[in-house]
Amino acid sequence: MKGERKMKKSEKGAFCETYGATIENQVLEYLLENQDLDVAVGDMAKELDISRPKAYEVTENFEKKEYLVKSRVVGKTQLYKLNKANVRVKIFLRNFDECLQLVIDEHSGKRPTVNAPMSIGVASARQF
């Protein structure tokens, strides 16, 4: 769309800037950004510029932790969706929203505000 700025693959978002740009956090941030979409692992790997095997490894790990659920199959491609019923995913979503608010505040010149204690999210976001 006109005026829409797409992030370069090498750019990291506010979530990764806050919690570290590990591959797991990059995948998590991608899933948070696309929280209402069904995601194909191959597409995610390409978008994040990570190997497909690594993307499948992280996806499998997140599925075991119940961060992700299989949503549907299109052709031969299994799609996944963020499991918003998972308690930790709810924390990740809240932290993601806080990170976005910080970016908005920084760009608007406002003093950053935090609505929830960040220490809860920091502990959870690092427990991969």
A tleap script that builds the chain and sets N, CA, C and O, in Angstrom:
source leaprc.protein.ff14SB
mol = sequence {
  NMET LYS GLY GLU ARG LYS MET LYS LYS SER
  GLU LYS GLY ALA PHE CYS GLU THR TYR GLY
  ALA THR ILE GLU ASN GLN VAL LEU GLU TYR
  LEU LEU GLU ASN GLN ASP LEU ASP VAL ALA
  VAL GLY ASP MET ALA LYS GLU LEU ASP ILE
  SER ARG PRO LYS ALA TYR GLU VAL THR GLU
  ASN PHE GLU LYS LYS GLU TYR LEU VAL LYS
  SER ARG VAL VAL GLY LYS THR GLN LEU TYR
  LYS LEU ASN LYS ALA ASN VAL ARG VAL LYS
  ILE PHE LEU ARG ASN PHE ASP GLU CYS LEU
  GLN LEU VAL ILE ASP GLU HIE SER GLY LYS
  ARG PRO THR VAL ASN ALA PRO MET SER ILE
  GLY VAL ALA SER ALA ARG GLN CPHE
}
set mol.1.N position { 0.841 -1.178 0.000 }
set mol.1.CA position { 0.000 0.000 0.000 }
set mol.1.C position { 0.884 1.239 0.000 }
set mol.1.O position { 1.997 1.238 0.526 }
set mol.2.N position { 0.359 2.283 -0.599 }
set mol.2.CA position { 1.109 3.524 -0.663 }
set mol.2.C position { 1.279 4.108 0.739 }
set mol.2.O position { 0.328 4.182 1.517 }
set mol.3.N position { 2.504 4.518 1.042 }
set mol.3.CA position { 2.783 5.118 2.341 }
set mol.3.C position { 3.105 4.107 3.430 }
set mol.3.O position { 3.591 4.476 4.499 }
set mol.4.N position { 2.835 2.829 3.163 }
set mol.4.CA position { 3.125 1.805 4.158 }
set mol.4.C position { 4.600 1.437 4.078 }
set mol.4.O position { 5.127 1.200 2.991 }
set mol.5.N position { 5.258 1.389 5.216 }
set mol.5.CA position { 6.681 1.073 5.250 }
set mol.5.C position { 6.836 -0.347 5.740 }
set mol.5.O position { 6.420 -0.681 6.850 }
set mol.6.N position { 7.436 -1.184 4.911 }
set mol.6.CA position { 7.688 -2.560 5.289 }
set mol.6.C position { 9.071 -2.647 5.918 }
set mol.6.O position { 10.030 -2.067 5.409 }
set mol.7.N position { 9.171 -3.387 7.046 }
set mol.7.CA position { 10.459 -3.551 7.700 }
set mol.7.C position { 11.376 -4.402 6.843 }
set mol.7.O position { 10.942 -5.381 6.236 }
set mol.8.N position { 12.625 -4.031 6.798 }
set mol.8.CA position { 13.631 -4.846 6.134 }
set mol.8.C position { 13.878 -6.074 6.994 }
set mol.8.O position { 13.703 -6.035 8.212 }
set mol.9.N position { 14.285 -7.163 6.354 }
set mol.9.CA position { 14.534 -8.399 7.090 }
set mol.9.C position { 15.544 -8.209 8.211 }
set mol.9.O position { 15.439 -8.849 9.257 }
set mol.10.N position { 16.515 -7.339 8.002 }
set mol.10.CA position { 17.562 -7.141 9.005 }
set mol.10.C position { 17.094 -6.277 10.183 }
set mol.10.O position { 17.753 -6.246 11.223 }
set mol.11.N position { 15.974 -5.583 10.030 }
set mol.11.CA position { 15.461 -4.746 11.107 }
set mol.11.C position { 14.743 -5.596 12.147 }
set mol.11.O position { 14.058 -6.564 11.818 }
set mol.12.N position { 14.911 -5.221 13.380 }
set mol.12.CA position { 14.222 -5.894 14.468 }
set mol.12.C position { 13.176 -4.944 15.030 }
set mol.12.O position { 13.360 -3.727 15.030 }
set mol.13.N position { 12.095 -5.505 15.500 }
set mol.13.CA position { 11.023 -4.698 16.056 }
set mol.13.C position { 11.265 -4.349 17.515 }
set mol.13.O position { 12.288 -4.707 18.099 }
set mol.14.N position { 10.312 -3.650 18.083 }
set mol.14.CA position { 10.414 -3.171 19.457 }
set mol.14.C position { 10.515 -4.311 20.462 }
set mol.14.O position { 11.207 -4.186 21.473 }
set mol.15.N position { 9.835 -5.419 20.195 }
set mol.15.CA position { 9.880 -6.560 21.108 }
set mol.15.C position { 11.303 -7.110 21.195 }
set mol.15.O position { 11.818 -7.336 22.290 }
set mol.16.N position { 11.937 -7.324 20.039 }
set mol.16.CA position { 13.312 -7.848 20.014 }
set mol.16.C position { 14.309 -6.828 20.533 }
set mol.16.O position { 15.312 -7.204 21.140 }
set mol.17.N position { 14.058 -5.562 20.312 }
set mol.17.CA position { 14.937 -4.534 20.867 }
set mol.17.C position { 14.894 -4.572 22.386 }
set mol.17.O position { 15.904 -4.326 23.046 }
set mol.18.N position { 13.738 -4.876 22.938 }
set mol.18.CA position { 13.560 -4.906 24.385 }
set mol.18.C position { 14.084 -6.191 25.004 }
set mol.18.O position { 14.779 -6.151 26.019 }
set mol.19.N position { 13.758 -7.336 24.398 }
set mol.19.CA position { 14.063 -8.632 25.007 }
set mol.19.C position { 15.238 -9.368 24.371 }
set mol.19.O position { 15.633 -10.429 24.854 }
set mol.20.N position { 15.794 -8.830 23.312 }
set mol.20.CA position { 16.916 -9.475 22.641 }
set mol.20.C position { 16.463 -10.125 21.345 }
set mol.20.O position { 15.351 -10.644 21.249 }
set mol.21.N position { 17.337 -10.089 20.355 }
set mol.21.CA position { 16.983 -10.564 19.016 }
set mol.21.C position { 17.404 -12.015 18.792 }
set mol.21.O position { 17.984 -12.342 17.757 }
set mol.22.N position { 17.110 -12.886 19.763 }
set mol.22.CA position { 17.358 -14.309 19.555 }
set mol.22.C position { 16.409 -14.802 18.462 }
set mol.22.O position { 15.412 -14.149 18.155 }
set mol.23.N position { 16.718 -15.926 17.896 }
set mol.23.CA position { 15.830 -16.470 16.860 }
set mol.23.C position { 14.448 -16.741 17.447 }
set mol.23.O position { 13.437 -16.481 16.796 }
set mol.24.N position { 14.399 -17.259 18.666 }
set mol.24.CA position { 13.106 -17.528 19.309 }
set mol.24.C position { 12.308 -16.241 19.477 }
set mol.24.O position { 11.104 -16.220 19.223 }
set mol.25.N position { 12.971 -15.165 19.903 }
set mol.25.CA position { 12.269 -13.894 20.064 }
set mol.25.C position { 11.841 -13.306 18.721 }
set mol.25.O position { 10.787 -12.679 18.626 }
set mol.26.N position { 12.656 -13.507 17.681 }
set mol.26.CA position { 12.270 -13.033 16.353 }
set mol.26.C position { 11.012 -13.763 15.875 }
set mol.26.O position { 10.097 -13.149 15.327 }
set mol.27.N position { 10.980 -15.069 16.087 }
set mol.27.CA position { 9.795 -15.851 15.708 }
set mol.27.C position { 8.606 -15.408 16.540 }
set mol.27.O position { 7.512 -15.217 16.009 }
set mol.28.N position { 8.809 -15.244 17.830 }
set mol.28.CA position { 7.719 -14.808 18.699 }
set mol.28.C position { 7.198 -13.437 18.278 }
set mol.28.O position { 5.988 -13.221 18.220 }
set mol.29.N position { 8.106 -12.518 17.986 }
set mol.29.CA position { 7.687 -11.188 17.551 }
set mol.29.C position { 6.885 -11.269 16.247 }
set mol.29.O position { 5.866 -10.595 16.095 }
set mol.30.N position { 7.350 -12.090 15.318 }
set mol.30.CA position { 6.631 -12.280 14.049 }
set mol.30.C position { 5.222 -12.804 14.315 }
set mol.30.O position { 4.256 -12.337 13.711 }
set mol.31.N position { 5.110 -13.774 15.219 }
set mol.31.CA position { 3.798 -14.332 15.551 }
set mol.31.C position { 2.909 -13.300 16.240 }
set mol.31.O position { 1.704 -13.252 15.993 }
set mol.32.N position { 3.496 -12.486 17.094 }
set mol.32.CA position { 2.735 -11.427 17.759 }
set mol.32.C position { 2.253 -10.380 16.755 }
set mol.32.O position { 1.125 -9.894 16.846 }
set mol.33.N position { 3.120 -10.039 15.797 }
set mol.33.CA position { 2.746 -9.079 14.761 }
set mol.33.C position { 1.619 -9.616 13.880 }
set mol.33.O position { 0.818 -8.848 13.347 }
set mol.34.N position { 1.563 -10.932 13.733 }
set mol.34.CA position { 0.575 -11.584 12.876 }
set mol.34.C position { -0.398 -12.419 13.701 }
set mol.34.O position { -0.847 -13.478 13.264 }
set mol.35.N position { -0.712 -11.941 14.878 }
set mol.35.CA position { -1.472 -12.711 15.853 }
set mol.35.C position { -2.845 -13.182 15.394 }
set mol.35.O position { -3.362 -14.161 15.932 }
set mol.36.N position { -3.435 -12.528 14.435 }
set mol.36.CA position { -4.767 -12.931 13.968 }
set mol.36.C position { -4.715 -13.692 12.643 }
set mol.36.O position { -5.752 -13.965 12.037 }
set mol.37.N position { -3.510 -14.029 12.199 }
set mol.37.CA position { -3.348 -14.705 10.914 }
set mol.37.C position { -2.874 -16.136 11.099 }
set mol.37.O position { -2.237 -16.472 12.097 }
set mol.38.N position { -3.193 -16.968 10.128 }
set mol.38.CA position { -2.619 -18.311 10.050 }
set mol.38.C position { -1.257 -18.153 9.382 }
set mol.38.O position { -1.135 -17.474 8.363 }
set mol.39.N position { -0.237 -18.780 9.957 }
set mol.39.CA position { 1.131 -18.584 9.509 }
set mol.39.C position { 1.723 -19.901 9.000 }
set mol.39.O position { 1.608 -20.940 9.650 }
set mol.40.N position { 2.353 -19.837 7.835 }
set mol.40.CA position { 3.093 -20.979 7.292 }
set mol.40.C position { 4.547 -20.841 7.734 }
set mol.40.O position { 5.124 -19.757 7.646 }
set mol.41.N position { 5.131 -21.922 8.203 }
set mol.41.CA position { 6.497 -21.883 8.719 }
set mol.41.C position { 7.491 -21.452 7.640 }
set mol.41.O position { 8.402 -20.672 7.916 }
set mol.42.N position { 7.326 -21.947 6.432 }
set mol.42.CA position { 8.230 -21.573 5.343 }
set mol.42.C position { 8.185 -20.087 5.044 }
set mol.42.O position { 9.225 -19.464 4.827 }
set mol.43.N position { 6.992 -19.515 5.031 }
set mol.43.CA position { 6.849 -18.076 4.792 }
set mol.43.C position { 7.502 -17.273 5.922 }
set mol.43.O position { 8.168 -16.266 5.683 }
set mol.44.N position { 7.296 -17.741 7.149 }
set mol.44.CA position { 7.883 -17.067 8.300 }
set mol.44.C position { 9.409 -17.103 8.210 }
set mol.44.O position { 10.071 -16.094 8.454 }
set mol.45.N position { 9.970 -18.271 7.857 }
set mol.45.CA position { 11.422 -18.411 7.734 }
set mol.45.C position { 11.964 -17.433 6.694 }
set mol.45.O position { 12.977 -16.770 6.920 }
set mol.46.N position { 11.289 -17.352 5.569 }
set mol.46.CA position { 11.722 -16.445 4.504 }
set mol.46.C position { 11.653 -14.990 4.973 }
set mol.46.O position { 12.584 -14.216 4.752 }
set mol.47.N position { 10.565 -14.633 5.610 }
set mol.47.CA position { 10.372 -13.255 6.079 }
set mol.47.C position { 11.422 -12.863 7.123 }
set mol.47.O position { 11.902 -11.729 7.132 }
set mol.48.N position { 11.773 -13.801 7.998 }
set mol.48.CA position { 12.732 -13.517 9.063 }
set mol.48.C position { 14.173 -13.773 8.649 }
set mol.48.O position { 15.108 -13.472 9.390 }
set mol.49.N position { 14.339 -14.334 7.453 }
set mol.49.CA position { 15.671 -14.653 6.937 }
set mol.49.C position { 16.405 -15.645 7.850 }
set mol.49.O position { 17.582 -15.475 8.169 }
set mol.50.N position { 15.668 -16.685 8.258 }
set mol.50.CA position { 16.249 -17.784 9.026 }
set mol.50.C position { 16.044 -19.062 8.226 }
set mol.50.O position { 15.208 -19.107 7.324 }
set mol.51.N position { 16.798 -20.090 8.551 }
set mol.51.CA position { 16.674 -21.337 7.797 }
set mol.51.C position { 15.341 -22.012 8.100 }
set mol.51.O position { 14.794 -21.881 9.195 }
set mol.52.N position { 14.834 -22.732 7.113 }
set mol.52.CA position { 13.581 -23.469 7.318 }
set mol.52.C position { 13.706 -24.497 8.440 }
set mol.52.O position { 12.799 -24.611 9.264 }
set mol.53.N position { 14.822 -25.259 8.493 }
set mol.53.CA position { 14.938 -26.217 9.602 }
set mol.53.C position { 14.877 -25.544 10.970 }
set mol.53.O position { 14.245 -26.064 11.889 }
set mol.54.N position { 15.534 -24.383 11.110 }
set mol.54.CA position { 15.497 -23.667 12.387 }
set mol.54.C position { 14.086 -23.165 12.681 }
set mol.54.O position { 13.628 -23.224 13.822 }
set mol.55.N position { 13.402 -22.674 11.655 }
set mol.55.CA position { 12.022 -22.205 11.839 }
set mol.55.C position { 11.122 -23.355 12.284 }
set mol.55.O position { 10.272 -23.176 13.156 }
set mol.56.N position { 11.302 -24.529 11.694 }
set mol.56.CA position { 10.511 -25.696 12.102 }
set mol.56.C position { 10.871 -26.136 13.519 }
set mol.56.O position { 10.000 -26.562 14.277 }
set mol.57.N position { 12.138 -26.036 13.874 }
set mol.57.CA position { 12.571 -26.397 15.228 }
set mol.57.C position { 11.907 -25.485 16.269 }
set mol.57.O position { 11.384 -25.960 17.276 }
set mol.58.N position { 11.935 -24.196 16.018 }
set mol.58.CA position { 11.327 -23.235 16.948 }
set mol.58.C position { 9.810 -23.445 16.995 }
set mol.58.O position { 9.206 -23.399 18.066 }
set mol.59.N position { 9.205 -23.672 15.835 }
set mol.59.CA position { 7.761 -23.905 15.780 }
set mol.59.C position { 7.384 -25.129 16.595 }
set mol.59.O position { 6.410 -25.108 17.348 }
set mol.60.N position { 8.152 -26.189 16.443 }
set mol.60.CA position { 7.887 -27.423 17.201 }
set mol.60.C position { 8.010 -27.163 18.700 }
set mol.60.O position { 7.185 -27.628 19.486 }
set mol.61.N position { 9.038 -26.422 19.088 }
set mol.61.CA position { 9.236 -26.069 20.493 }
set mol.61.C position { 8.064 -25.239 21.020 }
set mol.61.O position { 7.559 -25.494 22.113 }
set mol.62.N position { 7.636 -24.249 20.241 }
set mol.62.CA position { 6.509 -23.405 20.655 }
set mol.62.C position { 5.208 -24.201 20.707 }
set mol.62.O position { 4.344 -23.933 21.542 }
set mol.63.N position { 5.074 -25.169 19.824 }
set mol.63.CA position { 3.867 -26.008 19.838 }
set mol.63.C position { 3.853 -26.872 21.107 }
set mol.63.O position { 2.802 -27.041 21.726 }
set mol.64.N position { 5.002 -27.415 21.495 }
set mol.64.CA position { 5.094 -28.216 22.722 }
set mol.64.C position { 4.753 -27.381 23.947 }
set mol.64.O position { 4.136 -27.870 24.894 }
set mol.65.N position { 5.166 -26.102 23.917 }
set mol.65.CA position { 4.882 -25.196 25.035 }
set mol.65.C position { 3.466 -24.619 24.960 }
set mol.65.O position { 3.035 -23.867 25.834 }
set mol.66.N position { 2.761 -24.992 23.894 }
set mol.66.CA position { 1.391 -24.545 23.642 }
set mol.66.C position { 1.279 -23.049 23.372 }
set mol.66.O position { 0.242 -22.442 23.640 }
set mol.67.N position { 2.359 -22.449 22.834 }
set mol.67.CA position { 2.303 -21.060 22.378 }
set mol.67.C position { 1.611 -20.998 21.019 }
set mol.67.O position { 1.002 -19.989 20.664 }
set mol.68.N position { 1.714 -22.095 20.264 }
set mol.68.CA position { 1.138 -22.200 18.926 }
set mol.68.C position { 0.189 -23.376 18.861 }
set mol.68.O position { 0.346 -24.365 19.577 }
set mol.69.N position { -0.800 -23.251 17.990 }
set mol.69.CA position { -1.690 -24.372 17.693 }
set mol.69.C position { -1.785 -24.505 16.177 }
set mol.69.O position { -1.688 -23.523 15.441 }
set mol.70.N position { -1.977 -25.741 15.731 }
set mol.70.CA position { -2.206 -25.963 14.306 }
set mol.70.C position { -3.594 -25.420 14.001 }
set mol.70.O position { -4.559 -25.731 14.699 }
set mol.71.N position { -3.688 -24.606 12.950 }
set mol.71.CA position { -4.985 -24.004 12.639 }
set mol.71.C position { -5.685 -24.703 11.480 }
set mol.71.O position { -6.858 -25.060 11.587 }
set mol.72.N position { -4.975 -24.898 10.379 }
set mol.72.CA position { -5.576 -25.554 9.219 }
set mol.72.C position { -4.484 -25.949 8.240 }
set mol.72.O position { -3.329 -25.548 8.380 }
set mol.73.N position { -4.864 -26.735 7.257 }
set mol.73.CA position { -3.944 -27.166 6.212 }
set mol.73.C position { -4.442 -26.613 4.888 }
set mol.73.O position { -5.621 -26.743 4.558 }
set mol.74.N position { -3.552 -26.001 4.134 }
set mol.74.CA position { -3.872 -25.504 2.798 }
set mol.74.C position { -2.943 -26.236 1.835 }
set mol.74.O position { -1.726 -26.051 1.868 }
set mol.75.N position { -3.528 -27.067 0.980 }
set mol.75.CA position { -2.709 -27.912 0.107 }
set mol.75.C position { -1.953 -28.893 0.982 }
set mol.75.O position { -2.552 -29.708 1.683 }
set mol.76.N position { -0.633 -28.806 0.935 }
set mol.76.CA position { 0.211 -29.643 1.797 }
set mol.76.C position { 0.852 -28.845 2.924 }
set mol.76.O position { 1.709 -29.358 3.644 }
set mol.77.N position { 0.440 -27.595 3.078 }
set mol.77.CA position { 1.072 -26.705 4.047 }
set mol.77.C position { 0.263 -26.608 5.334 }
set mol.77.O position { -0.906 -26.225 5.319 }
set mol.78.N position { 0.901 -26.961 6.444 }
set mol.78.CA position { 0.293 -26.819 7.766 }
set mol.78.C position { 0.434 -25.364 8.205 }
set mol.78.O position { 1.530 -24.805 8.168 }
set mol.79.N position { -0.662 -24.761 8.615 }
set mol.79.CA position { -0.639 -23.396 9.124 }
set mol.79.C position { -0.795 -23.409 10.640 }
set mol.79.O position { -1.415 -24.306 11.211 }
set mol.80.N position { -0.229 -22.410 11.268 }
set mol.80.CA position { -0.249 -22.289 12.719 }
set mol.80.C position { -0.815 -20.932 13.118 }
set mol.80.O position { -0.802 -19.973 12.345 }
set mol.81.N position { -1.310 -20.886 14.345 }
set mol.81.CA position { -1.856 -19.655 14.891 }
set mol.81.C position { -1.369 -19.522 16.337 }
set mol.81.O position { -1.172 -20.520 17.030 }
set mol.82.N position { -1.184 -18.301 16.771 }
set mol.82.CA position { -0.809 -18.029 18.154 }
set mol.82.C position { -1.931 -18.519 19.065 }
set mol.82.O position { -3.104 -18.263 18.796 }
set mol.83.N position { -1.582 -19.210 20.123 }
set mol.83.CA position { -2.571 -19.747 21.069 }
set mol.83.C position { -2.877 -18.690 22.130 }
set mol.83.O position { -2.230 -18.642 23.176 }
set mol.84.N position { -3.853 -17.858 21.853 }
set mol.84.CA position { -4.177 -16.740 22.738 }
set mol.84.C position { -4.786 -17.178 24.065 }
set mol.84.O position { -4.951 -16.357 24.968 }
set mol.85.N position { -5.124 -18.464 24.196 }
set mol.85.CA position { -5.657 -18.976 25.459 }
set mol.85.C position { -4.531 -19.313 26.443 }
set mol.85.O position { -4.791 -19.478 27.635 }
set mol.86.N position { -3.298 -19.417 25.970 }
set mol.86.CA position { -2.152 -19.750 26.805 }
set mol.86.C position { -1.783 -18.553 27.681 }
set mol.86.O position { -1.702 -17.424 27.195 }
set mol.87.N position { -1.559 -18.803 28.972 }
set mol.87.CA position { -1.272 -17.730 29.927 }
set mol.87.C position { -0.013 -16.954 29.538 }
set mol.87.O position { -0.006 -15.724 29.598 }
set mol.88.N position { 1.043 -17.651 29.144 }
set mol.88.CA position { 2.270 -16.960 28.766 }
set mol.88.C position { 2.085 -16.156 27.489 }
set mol.88.O position { 2.642 -15.067 27.357 }
set mol.89.N position { 1.324 -16.671 26.564 }
set mol.89.CA position { 1.055 -15.926 25.325 }
set mol.89.C position { 0.310 -14.635 25.665 }
set mol.89.O position { 0.563 -13.593 25.060 }
set mol.90.N position { -0.601 -14.702 26.623 }
set mol.90.CA position { -1.300 -13.485 27.056 }
set mol.90.C position { -0.311 -12.458 27.594 }
set mol.90.O position { -0.456 -11.261 27.347 }
set mol.91.N position { 0.694 -12.928 28.328 }
set mol.91.CA position { 1.728 -12.026 28.847 }
set mol.91.C position { 2.560 -11.464 27.697 }
set mol.91.O position { 2.867 -10.272 27.665 }
set mol.92.N position { 2.928 -12.347 26.738 }
set mol.92.CA position { 3.682 -11.884 25.574 }
set mol.92.C position { 2.896 -10.814 24.820 }
set mol.92.O position { 3.464 -9.806 24.401 }
set mol.93.N position { 1.600 -11.028 24.647 }
set mol.93.CA position { 0.762 -10.060 23.935 }
set mol.93.C position { 0.727 -8.723 24.671 }
set mol.93.O position { 0.816 -7.660 24.057 }
set mol.94.N position { 0.597 -8.791 25.980 }
set mol.94.CA position { 0.573 -7.557 26.776 }
set mol.94.C position { 1.916 -6.830 26.650 }
set mol.94.O position { 1.949 -5.611 26.478 }
set mol.95.N position { 3.022 -7.575 26.735 }
set mol.95.CA position { 4.340 -6.965 26.603 }
set mol.95.C position { 4.565 -6.403 25.210 }
set mol.95.O position { 5.172 -5.344 25.053 }
set mol.96.N position { 4.077 -7.108 24.200 }
set mol.96.CA position { 4.187 -6.632 22.826 }
set mol.96.C position { 3.466 -5.295 22.681 }
set mol.96.O position { 3.988 -4.364 22.069 }
set mol.97.N position { 2.268 -5.207 23.246 }
set mol.97.CA position { 1.521 -3.943 23.208 }
set mol.97.C position { 2.276 -2.838 23.936 }
set mol.97.O position { 2.293 -1.694 23.480 }
set mol.98.N position { 2.899 -3.170 25.061 }
set mol.98.CA position { 3.693 -2.186 25.807 }
set mol.98.C position { 4.884 -1.703 24.973 }
set mol.98.O position { 5.196 -0.512 24.960 }
set mol.99.N position { 5.542 -2.631 24.281 }
set mol.99.CA position { 6.682 -2.260 23.428 }
set mol.99.C position { 6.235 -1.331 22.309 }
set mol.99.O position { 6.915 -0.352 22.002 }
set mol.100.N position { 5.099 -1.631 21.703 }
set mol.100.CA position { 4.569 -0.767 20.646 }
set mol.100.C position { 4.236 0.619 21.187 }
set mol.100.O position { 4.483 1.628 20.527 }
set mol.101.N position { 3.671 0.661 22.397 }
set mol.101.CA position { 3.345 1.955 23.003 }
set mol.101.C position { 4.609 2.762 23.258 }
set mol.101.O position { 4.617 3.980 23.075 }
set mol.102.N position { 5.679 2.090 23.681 }
set mol.102.CA position { 6.947 2.792 23.883 }
set mol.102.C position { 7.449 3.419 22.588 }
set mol.102.O position { 7.927 4.554 22.592 }
set mol.103.N position { 7.345 2.697 21.494 }
set mol.103.CA position { 7.779 3.216 20.193 }
set mol.103.C position { 6.933 4.426 19.806 }
set mol.103.O position { 7.461 5.433 19.336 }
set mol.104.N position { 5.632 4.325 20.002 }
set mol.104.CA position { 4.740 5.450 19.692 }
set mol.104.C position { 5.119 6.664 20.527 }
set mol.104.O position { 5.223 7.777 20.011 }
set mol.105.N position { 5.327 6.440 21.828 }
set mol.105.CA position { 5.700 7.545 22.719 }
set mol.105.C position { 7.032 8.169 22.317 }
set mol.105.O position { 7.174 9.392 22.309 }
set mol.106.N position { 8.010 7.323 21.983 }
set mol.106.CA position { 9.327 7.833 21.586 }
set mol.106.C position { 9.240 8.666 20.310 }
set mol.106.O position { 9.884 9.710 20.202 }
set mol.107.N position { 8.453 8.211 19.354 }
set mol.107.CA position { 8.352 8.920 18.073 }
set mol.107.C position { 7.504 10.180 18.164 }
set mol.107.O position { 7.660 11.096 17.357 }
set mol.108.N position { 6.612 10.228 19.135 }
set mol.108.CA position { 5.771 11.408 19.271 }
set mol.108.C position { 6.379 12.434 20.228 }
set mol.108.O position { 5.842 13.527 20.406 }
set mol.109.N position { 7.503 12.067 20.839 }
set mol.109.CA position { 8.151 12.993 21.763 }
set mol.109.C position { 7.569 12.951 23.161 }
set mol.109.O position { 7.994 13.707 24.034 }
set mol.110.N position { 6.597 12.073 23.383 }
set mol.110.CA position { 5.998 11.949 24.711 }
set mol.110.C position { 6.908 11.143 25.617 }
set mol.110.O position { 7.719 10.341 25.154 }
set mol.111.N position { 6.766 11.361 26.881 }
set mol.111.CA position { 7.503 10.563 27.861 }
set mol.111.C position { 6.894 9.158 27.871 }
set mol.111.O position { 5.679 9.016 28.012 }
set mol.112.N position { 7.726 8.112 27.723 }
set mol.112.CA position { 7.198 6.739 27.693 }
set mol.112.C position { 6.423 6.402 28.962 }
set mol.112.O position { 6.815 6.771 30.069 }
set mol.113.N position { 5.316 5.693 28.771 }
set mol.113.CA position { 4.489 5.255 29.888 }
set mol.113.C position { 4.404 3.738 29.862 }
set mol.113.O position { 4.449 3.113 28.802 }
set mol.114.N position { 4.281 3.167 31.036 }
set mol.114.CA position { 4.138 1.719 31.159 }
set mol.114.C position { 2.915 1.452 32.013 }
set mol.114.O position { 2.785 1.983 33.115 }
set mol.115.N position { 2.003 0.609 31.485 }
set mol.115.CA position { 0.757 0.328 32.188 }
set mol.115.C position { 0.831 -0.868 33.121 }
set mol.115.O position { 0.064 -0.956 34.080 }
set mol.116.N position { 1.755 -1.800 32.848 }
set mol.116.CA position { 1.865 -3.005 33.659 }
set mol.116.C position { 3.321 -3.192 34.077 }
set mol.116.O position { 4.234 -2.730 33.392 }
set mol.117.N position { 3.532 -3.872 35.201 }
set mol.117.CA position { 4.923 -4.108 35.609 }
set mol.117.C position { 5.659 -4.929 34.562 }
set mol.117.O position { 5.219 -6.022 34.206 }
set mol.118.N position { 6.782 -4.406 34.064 }
set mol.118.CA position { 7.542 -5.091 33.023 }
set mol.118.C position { 8.274 -6.309 33.565 }
set mol.118.O position { 8.629 -7.201 32.794 }
set mol.119.N position { 8.508 -6.368 34.862 }
set mol.119.CA position { 9.266 -7.481 35.410 }
set mol.119.C position { 8.557 -8.816 35.186 }
set mol.119.O position { 9.217 -9.845 35.043 }
set mol.120.N position { 7.241 -8.816 35.154 }
set mol.120.CA position { 6.489 -10.046 34.890 }
set mol.120.C position { 6.814 -10.551 33.498 }
set mol.120.O position { 7.114 -11.731 33.316 }
set mol.121.N position { 6.756 -9.672 32.522 }
set mol.121.CA position { 7.005 -10.067 31.138 }
set mol.121.C position { 8.451 -10.430 30.883 }
set mol.121.O position { 8.727 -11.346 30.109 }
set mol.122.N position { 9.374 -9.737 31.512 }
set mol.122.CA position { 10.771 -10.019 31.286 }
set mol.122.C position { 11.083 -11.442 31.709 }
set mol.122.O position { 11.776 -12.166 30.994 }
set mol.123.N position { 10.579 -11.847 32.862 }
set mol.123.CA position { 10.837 -13.203 33.340 }
set mol.123.C position { 10.220 -14.225 32.394 }
set mol.123.O position { 10.856 -15.227 32.068 }
set mol.124.N position { 8.999 -13.985 31.953 }
set mol.124.CA position { 8.315 -14.940 31.098 }
set mol.124.C position { 8.892 -14.985 29.703 }
set mol.124.O position { 9.014 -16.064 29.123 }
set mol.125.N position { 9.251 -13.835 29.146 }
set mol.125.CA position { 9.742 -13.778 27.791 }
set mol.125.C position { 11.106 -14.445 27.640 }
set mol.125.O position { 11.490 -14.807 26.528 }
set mol.126.N position { 11.829 -14.610 28.713 }
set mol.126.CA position { 13.156 -15.214 28.649 }
set mol.126.C position { 13.116 -16.698 28.996 }
set mol.126.O position { 14.166 -17.339 29.009 }
set mol.127.N position { 11.966 -17.258 29.272 }
set mol.127.CA position { 11.859 -18.659 29.653 }
set mol.127.C position { 11.544 -19.531 28.451 }
set mol.127.O position { 10.472 -20.132 28.382 }
set mol.128.N position { 12.458 -19.602 27.518 }
set mol.128.CA position { 12.272 -20.475 26.364 }
set mol.128.C position { 12.885 -21.761 26.704 }
set mol.128.O position { 12.867 -22.687 25.894 }
savepdb mol mol.pdb
quit
